[in-house]
């Protein structure tokens, strides 16, 4: 028997209101959450058309669905995945056509699902567990007959064939979600070895974040001040009413305790390594995750929170490097430091839902620009006054120094004496030279000490 997808009724209304406007098809993303028994879809958003597509409608009418722009749709999925808090994923794709299509059409959708998942997975600091659901959905709607064809593919199996699935609408689905909130202080030191000088700054930073990610994965998570059994019910002790849990609108406070690697099982040894510089990530980030209230487990809630912590730090680093590339930061030979405004998190409500999505705002971006980006990526109207600024603006300090010391012990877990209401502070220390527009450090060698546990 195939999987069952429980779908917010407003998603059905959204899909039925899409006008093909002379196009052969319209495609988009399906967003929701997996569980062991069924999956929940709370949002659908069509992929924005390319400008040249708007100019060539006649060509599109004759185009085969096999010519679906895989690269464009995949990039849309990457952008939208940044806007999803912990617990939510791009679960698949939908496509609306004027006619029912055959095997060629199904092959195009299959390739798209696998391409999207492969691209999104490259950016993650975490991996799916063996117990998690690995099926992704394709939904085909024929605008002429109104027939719905729902199928799934196992993304872990390259030879996976289509399986039928049930698509069921439910009113008020997006109002029955539990939220978890957490502020995480970080202090991550990443040395840039000269042996990896050919790597981009972005790749070096991601490699360095992998060690910190393990600490987040192995941390102890307090929910409302308590350590709960991971197999226990998240809502244990909460008052229940008929049908649903009364606590569906409740928010849980989460605290993260990371372990110091200073015990007999983790002996420290010093390694001398030639280093061209280092990256320091410091600050505090506001994290948020959502989980459906249908018998939620503690381990599922904790996992959703872990992934939001990892995602939001990795995404901000990636966006900073993209911004450096676009703006082509000039050489600063006469100055030791450069300051850049880093993106900070903004939460945005899904209309009619208790679930909030997020976006990232650089200091010079206006609220109107944030609203327009949300509309472009998610195709839903929002009000500017609904934007929730999660953090104050802070800066990225890039400094250059002749002597760089790189220590990997006891820095990742230090907590500031006072909470920092800021996004990640990025400080790049380098021996000599400049950061090129392609974000590659081309520097003379210096010696740094790395302490590996």
TORTORBA-219897 format. One record per residue (C-alpha): residue in three letters; y, x, z. Coordinates in steps of 0.1 Angstrom, whole numbers, plus 5000, padded with zeros to 4 digits. Layout:
alaYXZ
...
//
This chain:
unk500050005000
unk503550134991
unk506450185014
unk508849905024
unk512549945020
unk514749725043
unk518049695025
unk521449585038
unk522349255020
unk525749395011
unk524049664991
unk522449384970
unk525849234964
unk527349574955
unk524549634929
unk524949284914
unk528749324910
unk528449644890
unk529749584855
unk528149804827
unk531349764807
unk529649844774
unk527650134787
unk523850164783
unk523350214820
unk525050294853
unk523250514879
unk523950604915
unk522650704949
unk520850514977
unk521650625013
unk519750545044
unk517150665069
unk513450715069
unk511050605096
unk507250625099
unk506750255090
unk509650165067
unk512950305053
unk516450155058
unk519050155030
unk522550085042
unk524750205013
unk524650244975
unk527250424955
unk527450474917
unk527950814903
unk531550864890
unk531650874852
unk532751194834
unk536051174816
unk534351244783
unk531950954790
unk534850714793
unk536050834759
unk532750784742
unk531450444751
unk530150384716
unk528050694718
unk526750584753
unk525550254739
unk523250434716
unk522250704741
unk518750714755
unk518250704793
unk516351024788
unk519851184782
unk520951094818
unk523351374829
unk521051534855
unk523551804865
unk526451564870
unk524351324891
unk522951614912
unk526451744919
unk527451394931
unk524451394954
unk525451734968
unk529051604975
unk527851284991
unk525251465013
unk528151655029
unk529651315039
unk526551195057
unk526251235095
unk522951325112
unk520151075106
unk521350965071
unk520051105038
unk520251045001
unk516950854998
unk516850804961
unk518650674930
unk519350344914
unk519950264877
unk521149944861
unk520349894824
unk520849624798
unk517249634788
unk513849704805
unk512850054797
unk509550234792
unk507850554803
unk510650784790
unk513050614813
unk510750654843
unk510351024835
unk514151074835
unk514450914869
unk511551114882
unk513251444871
unk516551334886
unk514951264920
unk513251604922
unk516351784909
unk518651624935
unk516251704964
unk515852064952
unk519652114950
unk520451954984
unk517652145001
unk519152484990
unk522252415011
unk520352325043
unk519852545073
unk516752335083
unk513452225068
unk511651895068
unk508751875092
unk505151795081
unk505351465099
unk508451335080
unk508351095052
unk508651285019
unk508850994995
unk512050914976
unk512850594958
unk513950494923
unk515350144918
unk515650004883
unk517549674878
unk517649504845
unk521049334841
unk519649094815
unk516548964833
unk517649054869
unk514149204875
unk513849484901
unk511449774897
unk511049984929
unk508950304929
unk508650614950
unk507750974944
unk506551234969
unk509051524966
unk506651764982
unk504151714954
unk505451834919
unk502651634903
unk503451324922
unk503150994902
unk505050674908
unk503950444935
unk505150074938
unk507349994968
unk508749674984
unk512549614983
unk513649355009
unk517149255017
unk518249185053
unk521649055066
unk523449265092
unk521149565089
unk524049815091
unk525249675125
unk522049765144
unk522450135147
unk522750365177
unk525150655177
unk524950995193
unk527951215198
unk528251585208
unk530751865209
unk529252205203
unk531052535211
unk529952815188
unk530553195188
unk528553345160
unk528853715149
unk527453795115
unk527454165103
unk527854235066
unk525454515058
unk526354755030
unk522754725018
unk523554375008
unk526954444993
unk525954274960
unk525553944979
unk528453704979
unk530253655012
unk528853305011
unk525253415008
unk525753685036
unk527153415059
unk524353175052
unk521753445059
unk523553515092
unk523753155102
unk519953135100
unk519553315133
unk521953075150
unk520152785135
unk516952885153
unk518852865186
unk520052515178
unk516552415168
unk515052555200
unk517852435224
unk517452185252
unk519151845245
unk520551635274
unk521051265265
unk523551105289
unk522951395312
unk519151375312
unk516251555296
unk514051285282
unk510451305270
unk510551355233
unk507851105226
unk509650845249
unk511750545239
unk515350635234
unk516350295247
unk514150305278
unk515950135307
unk518449965283
unk518849585286
unk517149395258
unk517949055244
unk515948835221
unk515348985186
unk517349305189
unk518349555216
unk521649475234
unk522549845233
unk522849855195
unk526549935197
unk526050195224
unk526950565219
unk524850835236
unk526451155249
unk524551465240
unk524851815254
unk523152115239
unk521852405260
unk520852715240
unk518652975256
unk519753335261
unk517253565245
unk516953795276
unk513353775289
unk510153975287
unk509153795255
unk512253895237
unk512854265243
unk516054405228
unk516154715207
unk519154885191
unk519354945154
unk522055165138
unk523055025104
unk525755095079
unk527954785078
unk530954695056
unk532354435079
unk531454125099
unk532153745100
unk532953575133
unk532653205136
unk534253065167
unk535352725179
unk534152375186
unk532852115163
unk532451745168
unk529051615158
unk527651265153
unk524351115144
unk522950765139
unk519550615143
unk518250265137
unk517550065169
unk514049955159
unk511950135185
unk513850475182
unk512150775197
unk513951045216
unk512651315193
unk514051135162
unk517451105179
unk517451475189
unk516351585154
unk519251385138
unk521751545161
unk520351895155
unk520751855117
unk524251725120
unk525252035140
unk523652265114
unk525052065084
unk528652055096
unk528952425103
unk527152525070
unk529252275050
unk532552405063
unk531652765056
unk530652665020
unk533852465015
unk536052755027
unk534452985002
unk534952734975
unk538552704984
unk538953084983
unk537453084948
unk539652804935
unk542852944948
unk542053304940
unk543453464971
unk545553774961
unk545154124975
unk546754185008
unk546954565010
unk550054575032
unk548754335057
unk545854355082
unk545353985086
unk545353675065
unk545253325078
unk543753025061
unk543452665072
unk539852555076
unk538552205069
unk538251985099
unk536151675102
unk537351325095
unk535151015103
unk535350705081
unk533750375088
unk531450205063
unk533149865057
unk531349595078
unk529149855096
unk528950035129
unk527950355110
unk530650605102
unk530550865074
unk532551175074
unk534651405051
unk536451735055
unk540151775053
unk542152095046
unk545452125064
unk547552055033
unk545651735022
unk547251405029
unk545551085043
unk546050935008
unk544051214992
unk541251165018
unk541150795010
unk541050864973
unk538251114976
unk536250874997
unk536650604971
unk535650834943
unk532550964960
unk531350644976
unk532950374956
unk534050164986
unk537550074997
unk538850195030
unk542150175049
unk544050485057
unk544450365093
unk540650365097
unk540450745092
unk539450915125
unk540651275128
unk537951435149
unk539551775154
unk542851955154
unk543752185125
unk543052555131
unk543052865111
unk540753115095
unk541853465104
unk540753745080
unk541454085094
unk540654435082
unk539854725105
unk538455075101
unk535955055129
unk533754745130
unk531254685159
unk528554435152
unk526654305182
unk524154025178
unk523253985214
unk524953745239
unk527553635214
unk525953325199
unk525753135231
unk529053225249
unk530952915259
unk534752925260
unk536252885294
unk538152575282
unk537052335254
unk538552425221
unk539752115202
unk539452285169
unk537152325139
unk535252645133
unk537552955134
unk536553205109
unk537553565114
unk536453815088
unk536654185100
unk536254445073
unk536754825071
unk539054865042
unk539754695009
unk540254325001
unk538254004995
unk538053954958
unk538553614942
unk534753574938
unk534453614976
unk532453944972
unk533354214997
unk533754554979
unk534354795008
unk533955155019
unk531055215043
unk531555205081
unk528955225108
unk528054925130
unk525554885158
unk523254585155
unk521254465185
unk518254265174
unk516154075198
//
